[in-house]
Structure formats: structure tokens, C-alpha cells
């Protein structure tokens, strides 16, 4: 009896010692909801590198693409709440898709712990040079003269890249067909191959292709021009001020993750986002790091829902 009691005490002590180990004691997975090669991948890897240094453990990227970025966030939401799996959410999964899906696989208020907004990203309308248009006005005229003959790509049905193009479609009164992909990377590959003719995408990923002449930038879908493409006018300057579709990405964790672990993850992320090296890397991509409190993040999502809800209703976009 005494021997069994001693063994039981030793097991309890070993278990307590394991729980007492400082987090993290092994690598952390960062779930990215879009295919490798796009802007989400670029920003996530930059963040992961900095957080690896801050946490003293490697932060490993794991891609779960699909459903406009919803699939990856759902994977993160349903992961064990131990801090070893976190998610890199795109804008649509939290602010627009809830208005498109007949049933959401998770409720962000209940199933996610918000850590911080990571980055705000301007987008641009780009086309293949084969169309022979040099401005947004010329593109609209071409589309009106050729209804149903232009295919536009997106990072997935329901993504902000999809909604941005749908918004232009509505405002310009043009008939163009949507072709969804599992990220902007595959979409731009098909554009370069001549399979689609137009795309609304994150500026950082588009810039090299614009500078090489492989694609043509017609307009920036933000309130201001971007330094990387200074000669490209905004949609407002082109006469379509209502077409505003900035993208953004945020960091989330499964609800129920211990508060101390959430704080350690958020502190590591915020220190990374405030570092001059990261700020310079993001600025080079015409993007701005946007560290926030969880409360500010929640308020931002609500404001984004107020913006995109009416757009989804007006365009009739559904996520099947």
C-alpha cells in the first residue's frame, strides 16, 4: 500500500512538473489559410520568423487553404487550446464569409481568442496585357463591350479579393465571371498563363509582376496611392470611390487557451510587429504592421462586418 501511494505521488509530481514547464517547450504551428506563394504566406512567414526568436522555439507554417480562407481558421479554432497551434486569419473569414455561408463552422466570438491585428494591406486591380487596356475606364468599356467574356480570379470564393472584384462589377455595371482559387499565388499563375484576365489582389504580391510587365495595374482599391506603384491611381480617382477593398490579416488562437499562454503569444507577436526590421520589410511591400489589443481587434472585426455585410447582400454572393 505504501509503495503504491509513493508511486502515485511520484506520478502526480511528474505531471505537475510537466505542467510547470515554461511555455513553449516545443515548436508552435501557425496555420495559414491560403496557398503558399501569396501575400498571406509572405506576411505569415515574416511574423513567424520574429516570433520564433521571441519565444525561443520555432514557429512552423502549416497551410490549410480553401473556402476563401475559412478552412484554415476553422482548423485553428478546433485545435487543442494549449498554445501550440495558432491561426493567421484573413479578413473574409471573420468579416465577410459569415454573411455568405448558410452555416458557419465556428463562431469567432466563442471559438477564437483574438491576439492582434497583424497587417493592413492595400489591393490593386490588375489585368493581363493581352486585353490591351491601360486604365480602369478602358477596362470597364472593354468589359461592357464583351459581356461574360472576361474571367477574374480570386484567392477563393468569399475572400476579400473576390468581394473587391464583385464590388467593382456592381459599381461599374459589368458582366465578368469569377474563377476561385486556393490563394492569389495560383490565380496569378493562371493569369500569367492566359487563363484569367483580371484580378483584385494584395499589392505586395502583385508588384514584382507589374514591374516586370507581366501584368498591368489599373487602380489601387484603397483611399490613397501606394509608394510601390506611385503612378497607379486609386479607384476613387478613377471614378469608383465606393470600390474600396483593403485586405488585412490577424493572429488568433483557439478559445480556452490559458490566459498566461495567450499573453506570451501576443507579447511575442507585438514585439515582432514593433521591430524596425519587420516594419521595414512590411513597408517595402506597401503594407503597415498594425499591432492591437484583443479588444481593438474585436471592435475592428465588428466595423468590417458592418462594411461588408451590405456588400454581400447587394451582390448576392454565397459560399456553398
C-alpha positions in Angstrom: 0.0 0.0 0.0 2.8 2.4 0.9 4.7 1.5 -2.3 1.6 2.2 -4.4 1.0 5.5 -2.6 4.6 6.6 -3.2 4.3 5.7 -6.9 1.0 7.7 -7.2 2.7 10.7 -5.5 5.6 10.4 -7.9 3.3 10.4 -10.9 1.4 13.4 -9.6 4.7 15.2 -9.0 5.9 14.4 -12.5 2.7 15.6 -14.0 2.8 18.8 -12.0 6.4 19.4 -13.1 5.4 18.9 -16.8 2.7 21.5 -16.4 5.0 23.8 -14.6 7.4 23.9 -17.6 7.5 27.4 -19.1 5.6 27.7 -22.4 6.7 26.9 -25.1 8.8 23.7 -24.8 8.3 22.6 -28.4 7.6 24.3 -31.8 4.4 26.2 -32.4 2.3 25.7 -35.5 1.0 28.8 -37.3 -2.0 27.8 -39.6 -2.1 29.9 -42.8 -5.4 29.7 -44.7 -4.1 30.4 -48.2 -1.8 28.6 -50.6 2.0 29.2 -50.4 3.3 32.0 -52.6 0.8 34.7 -51.9 0.8 37.8 -49.7 -0.7 35.9 -46.7 2.2 33.4 -46.9 4.8 36.3 -47.1 3.4 38.1 -44.1 2.9 35.0 -42.0 6.5 33.8 -42.6 7.9 37.1 -41.7 5.8 37.2 -38.5 6.7 33.5 -37.7 10.5 34.2 -38.0 10.3 37.1 -35.5 8.1 35.2 -33.1 10.4 32.2 -33.2 13.2 34.4 -31.9 10.9 36.0 -29.2 9.5 32.6 -28.0 12.8 30.7 -28.2 11.0 28.0 -30.2 10.4 27.6 -33.9 7.1 28.8 -35.2 6.3 26.5 -38.1 4.0 27.4 -41.0 1.3 24.8 -41.9 -1.1 25.6 -44.8 -4.8 24.7 -44.8 -6.2 26.5 -47.8 -9.8 26.6 -49.0 -13.2 28.3 -48.8 -11.8 31.9 -49.1 -9.5 31.4 -46.0 -12.3 29.8 -43.8 -10.8 26.3 -43.8 -7.6 27.3 -42.1 -9.2 29.4 -39.4 -11.6 26.6 -38.7 -8.6 24.2 -38.2 -7.1 26.7 -35.8 -10.4 27.2 -33.9 -10.8 23.4 -33.4 -7.2 22.8 -32.3 -6.1 21.9 -28.8 -6.2 25.1 -26.7 -2.6 24.7 -25.4 -0.9 27.5 -27.4 0.9 25.2 -29.7 -1.5 25.9 -32.6 -2.4 29.4 -33.6 -4.0 30.8 -36.8 -3.3 33.5 -39.3 -6.7 34.8 -40.3 -7.6 36.7 -43.4 -10.2 39.4 -43.4 -13.0 37.5 -45.1 -13.2 34.5 -42.7 -14.1 36.9 -39.8 -15.8 39.8 -41.5 -17.5 38.8 -44.8 -18.0 35.0 -45.0 -20.4 35.0 -42.0 -22.8 36.8 -44.3 -22.3 34.3 -47.2 -22.3 30.9 -45.6 -25.6 29.1 -44.8 -23.8 27.7 -41.7 -20.5 28.8 -40.2 -18.2 26.0 -38.9 -17.3 28.3 -35.9 -18.3 31.4 -34.1 -15.4 33.7 -33.7 -16.8 35.3 -30.5 -16.9 31.9 -28.8 -14.4 29.7 -30.6 -11.4 32.0 -31.1 -9.2 34.1 -28.8 -8.1 37.2 -30.7 -4.5 38.1 -30.2 -3.7 41.0 -32.5 -4.2 42.5 -35.9 -1.0 41.8 -37.9 -1.1 43.9 -41.0 -3.2 46.1 -43.3 -2.7 45.6 -47.0 -3.7 47.7 -50.0 -5.1 45.9 -53.0 -5.0 46.6 -56.8 -7.0 45.8 -59.9 -4.7 44.1 -62.4 -5.2 42.7 -65.9 -3.3 40.7 -68.4 -1.6 43.0 -71.0 -3.3 40.9 -73.7 -6.5 42.8 -73.0 -4.9 45.9 -74.4 -6.3 48.3 -71.8 -4.3 50.9 -69.9 -6.8 52.3 -67.4 -9.8 51.3 -65.3 -12.1 53.3 -67.7 -10.8 51.3 -70.7 -11.2 48.1 -68.8 -14.8 48.9 -68.0 -15.5 49.9 -71.6 -14.0 46.6 -72.8 -16.0 44.6 -70.3 -19.2 46.3 -71.3 -18.5 45.6 -75.0 -17.6 41.9 -74.2 -20.1 40.8 -71.5 -19.3 37.4 -70.0 -16.0 37.1 -71.8 -13.7 38.2 -69.0 -12.7 35.8 -66.2 -11.5 37.2 -62.9 -9.6 35.2 -60.3 -9.6 35.4 -56.5 -7.9 33.9 -53.5 -11.1 31.9 -53.0 -14.9 32.3 -53.1 -15.8 34.8 -50.3 -12.3 36.2 -49.9 -11.7 40.0 -49.9 -10.1 39.6 -53.3 -13.3 38.1 -54.5 -15.5 40.7 -52.9 -13.4 43.6 -54.2 -13.9 42.4 -57.8 -17.6 41.8 -57.1 -17.9 45.4 -55.8 -16.3 46.7 -59.0 -18.6 44.5 -61.1 -21.6 46.0 -59.3 -20.4 49.6 -59.3 -19.3 49.6 -63.0 -22.3 47.5 -64.1 -20.1 44.9 -66.0 -20.6 41.2 -66.5 -17.4 39.3 -65.6 -17.1 35.7 -64.5 -15.5 34.6 -61.2 -12.9 31.8 -61.1 -11.9 30.9 -57.4 -8.5 29.6 -56.4 -6.9 28.5 -53.1 -4.9 31.7 -52.9 -3.6 34.5 -55.0 -0.5 32.6 -56.0 -2.3 30.0 -58.1 -4.6 32.8 -59.5 -1.7 34.9 -60.7 0.0 31.8 -62.2 -3.2 31.2 -64.3 -3.2 34.9 -65.2 0.3 34.7 -66.5 -0.7 31.6 -68.5 -3.6 33.5 -70.1 -6.4 31.5 -68.3 -7.9 34.5 -66.5 -7.8 38.2 -67.5 -8.4 40.2 -64.3 -7.7 40.0 -60.6 -8.0 42.1 -57.5 -5.1 41.1 -55.2 -2.8 42.2 -52.4 -0.3 44.8 -53.7 2.8 43.2 -52.2 2.4 40.0 -54.2 1.5 41.9 -57.4 4.3 44.4 -57.5 7.0 42.2 -59.0 4.7 41.1 -61.8 3.7 44.7 -62.5 7.3 45.9 -62.6 8.3 43.1 -64.9 5.4 44.0 -67.3 3.8 40.6 -67.0 0.6 42.2 -65.7 -0.9 45.7 -65.8 -2.1 47.6 -62.7 -5.1 49.7 -63.4 -6.2 51.0 -59.9 -5.4 50.8 -56.2 -8.6 49.8 -54.3 -7.6 52.0 -51.2 -8.1 55.6 -50.2 -4.5 56.5 -51.1 -1.9 55.6 -53.7 0.9 53.3 -52.7 4.6 54.0 -52.9 5.5 50.8 -54.7 3.2 51.8 -57.6 3.1 55.6 -57.4 1.7 56.2 -60.9 -1.3 53.9 -60.4 -4.4 55.9 -59.5 -6.9 54.9 -56.8 -10.4 53.6 -57.7 -11.7 56.9 -56.3 -9.5 58.9 -58.7 -10.8 56.6 -61.5 -14.4 57.5 -60.6 -15.3 54.4 -58.4 -14.9 55.7 -54.9 -17.2 53.0 -53.5 -14.8 50.3 -54.6 -12.6 50.1 -51.5 -11.2 46.7 -50.5 -8.2 46.9 -48.3 -7.2 43.5 -47.0 -5.9 42.6 -43.6 -4.6 39.7 -41.6 -4.8 38.9 -37.9 -3.5 36.4 -35.3 -5.9 34.1 -33.4 -5.8 31.1 -31.1 -8.3 28.5 -30.0 -10.7 29.7 -27.3 -9.9 28.2 -23.9 -6.2 28.7 -24.3 -4.8 29.7 -20.8 -4.6 33.4 -20.4 -0.9 33.3 -19.5 -0.1 31.5 -22.7 -2.2 33.9 -24.8 -0.3 36.8 -23.2 3.0 35.2 -24.0 2.0 34.6 -27.7 0.5 38.1 -28.1 3.5 39.8 -26.5 5.8 37.9 -28.8 3.7 38.9 -31.8 3.5 42.6 -30.8 7.2 42.8 -30.1 7.9 41.3 -33.5 5.5 43.7 -35.2 7.1 46.7 -33.5 10.6 45.7 -34.5 12.3 48.0 -37.0 13.4 45.1 -39.2 9.8 43.8 -39.7 8.4 47.3 -40.2 11.0 47.9 -42.9 10.1 44.6 -44.6 6.4 45.3 -44.5 6.9 48.9 -45.7 8.9 47.5 -48.7 5.7 45.6 -49.5 3.5 48.8 -49.2 1.9 47.3 -46.0 1.7 48.5 -42.5 2.1 46.4 -39.3 -1.0 47.0 -37.1 -0.5 45.6 -33.6 -3.6 45.9 -31.5 -5.2 44.7 -28.2 -7.7 41.9 -28.4 -10.4 44.4 -27.6 -9.4 46.6 -30.5 -9.2 43.6 -32.8 -12.8 42.6 -31.8 -14.1 46.2 -32.5 -12.3 46.2 -35.8 -14.0 43.0 -36.9 -17.4 44.4 -36.0 -16.6 47.5 -38.1 -15.5 45.3 -41.0 -18.7 43.3 -40.7 -20.7 46.5 -40.9 -18.9 47.4 -44.1 -19.0 44.0 -45.9 -22.4 42.8 -44.8 -24.4 45.2 -47.1 -22.0 44.5 -50.0 -22.6 40.7 -49.7 -26.3 41.3 -49.5 -26.3 43.6 -52.6 -24.1 41.3 -54.7 -25.8 38.1 -53.6 -22.5 36.3 -53.2 -23.0 32.9 -51.5 -20.4 30.5 -50.2 -21.6 27.0 -50.9 
